[in-house]
């Protein structure tokens, strides 16, 4: 499993219904669009699009969200940029 960078902000429709009953959300074969976070002018087009075998989002005891992408490949954009020093300084939104 590949951990999702800590500088990524997670927005999922499931977040609003997150309860104490479930500790993990798992999506099989998701397509994940990654946008650069820009306020107040939000991005309309994704920066990177990846397809993964599985996406797992879990909630830690302290309330933070953690995510893992398993076996992903890039459909569009430059996913390698996310691991560069410039890319690590940016913030992202995943959909």
Secondary structure, 3 states (H helix, E strand, C coil): CEECCCCEEECCHHHHHCCCCCCEEEEECCEEEEEECCCCCCCCCCCEEEEEEEEEEEECCCCCEEEEEEEEEEEECCHHHHHCHHHHHCCEEEC
